Amino acid sequence: MSFSNFALFLLGVVVVLGQTPEPCDNGVCASGFTCDTHDNCAPDDAVDSGGDTGGSDELCDPCGGDAGYSEAITSDGVYDIRVVTANGCPNHYSVCTGKDGITGCGGIGEAGTATEARGLKEGDTTSNWNTLPAYPVLADTLGTCNDDGSGERCLKCTMGTVAIALNGVSIYSGAVDTECTQLDVDDDMSEWTGFDMCSGHSEMTGDYHYHFPPSCLISQIGDLSDGHSPQVGWAYDGFPIYGPLGPGGLMLMLCTNTNADSTYCLDECSGMEMEIDGVDEYKYRYYISGDVSDLISLPSDPKPSADYTPYTIQCYRGCLYDDLASGACTGSDGFTDGFTAVANEGVTDMFTGYGDGSPGLECATDGTLFTDPTEDSFDDNTTDTSPTLFPASFSSMFILLLALF
């Protein structure tokens, strides 16, 4: 792994701006380029790259039986940090759909016979890991985003992971190609046609991820007592990410939307800056907005309407760890008095709460697996579905860094 790629892996951000792409030739591109989801040739390191899969060649369990996630709160000597370690495999159904003609994948609305999701398994020399501020800082300057993706800590055109879910799955921005094309829910040929009933899919290298609210994860954790959505992940600035519902179960949207609530609405980064009793002890939090699925339909349905664009986070309100450490970002405490950072255990138990008629019920019945992309049915054998958790100490991460150079 090159130094530049590893640096991007740590940040979890790859920003690639406008160049005119060449069309794919029957899925084939010139050396150094990969066919993206819009059948354009994009640089290998820019196609929904994420940086979280570590180049593993191992397919995930398509039923979600091998998800791995852990956290540790430690210190670099100056800042307290949250180290999140995961293998990138979802803890739920991830069988490929919406990609007719690709081995193991079903067409639009059809279940395939295999997963494209790839992750790091027990015995690998490394694992996905992300370093976040354990005590997040509200940056002195607000995050902003312009139409062309420029702006303060803007993620609009960022390809790849911008956050991590509590089951170890990558969370992406709204961009679906290197031209900063945004996910279009009104386009029947857009990327959402390949989202499974858990509202995720895999990109070309196998990094399974979400652009929409993670429906199965939200269902598995359950809403808070007042109807507020549960926390589903972390942004890389250390602030939590929640599902689409705010206080009292209100469906949240950008404040610029004419239908938005005057008190509870989302800023340009898709978050709310306020203290909310009974939710958390942060002064800021993000929301992934729009409808969650029925846990049955392929592609994911209902899906968020255009009123809830950009669906996922669009910029960082807080300072990234590297920017704090270098002094490039300064600000004020993003947490309340008396707050103590604790590690979240994550969600790795295999999800089984699919709706009646869902293809996922084949997983929920006994946890059996697909065995080969060319087969049309599940294997009769069961497998151990206990999660694989990786150590997440800062010292082990430092040793990993040294080993790579």
Beta strands, then each sheet from edge to edge (+ up, - down):
strand 1: 14-15
strand 2: 22-23
strand 3: 33-35
strand 4: 40-43
strand 5: 69-75
strand 6: 80-86
strand 7: 128-133
strand 8: 137-139
strand 9: 158-159
strand 10: 161-165
strand 11: 170-172
strand 12: 200-202
strand 13: 208-210
strand 14: 231-235
strand 15: 240-242
strand 16: 271-273
strand 17: 284-287
strand 18: 331-333
sheet 1: 1+ 9-
sheet 2: 2+ 4- 3+
sheet 3: 5+ 6- 7+
sheet 4: 8+ 18-
sheet 5: 12+ 13- 11- 10+ 14- 15+ 17+ 16-
end
